[in-house]
Amino acid sequence: MASERRASLALASLLGLACAVPTSLGELPTSGTTASTQGTTDVDTDPGATTIGPPAETEGMVGPLPMHAWTMRYDAWVALDGGTGLDSGDGGGGTGGGTGGGTEISPDALVVQISTAPDDCSDPRAPMECGNQWVIFMLIPPELQAPGSYDLFTQLSGFFSETGPVEESGSCSGGAGTLVGTAELTAVSEQEVRGRLSMTDAFGFDANVEFVALGCGV
């Protein structure tokens, strides 16, 4: 458990999240930028419904986008950040190279992100807008890339981040934390990760969702 906690701390640092354990939401300034992403999506008004692929282009919207999901190899994810990765070992070097004597994360691991924020395959760390946006992050190591039931935190490095509604002051709340619960995966490959999350504990939104994460570049 200690090693998983250290890995989550490194993950929080890299993703710019607030903390490695659930905390109350803190104040964040609202952004005046326009959320805009590209791609197509099969949208359902049920927030727990399966949504395929990145969201359609959305202009002038502050708030949650349609739920979307994508997956990419860990080495591709690292390359988009200029070579910065995660370190699962002591010391949390945050380089993906196992600094601090920890276990090196395989380049073949799969990053899965489920989100109502403006992230996509070209910008996986796009900042969230105010207005109840959220992001769920999972990291699937090669040895777990098969259908099955997995622990979100201890096996898949589950993490979430969220924002609250825009307030009269123009600011909004935001928070993050490790995500406990179960991921029931029915398909796992670089082309598609499919499954559902259950028994989760995200404190500001319902993370018990079904998803189909299409591979970036597919």
PyMOL commands that set and color helices and strands:
alter all, ss='L'
color gray80, all
select helices_A, chain A and resi 2-15+74-79+142-144
alter helices_A, ss='H'
color red, helices_A
select strands_A, chain A and resi 26-29+68-73+110-115+134-140+148-151+159-163+171-178+182-188+192-198+210-215
alter strands_A, ss='S'
color yellow, strands_A
deselect
rebuild
show_as cartoon
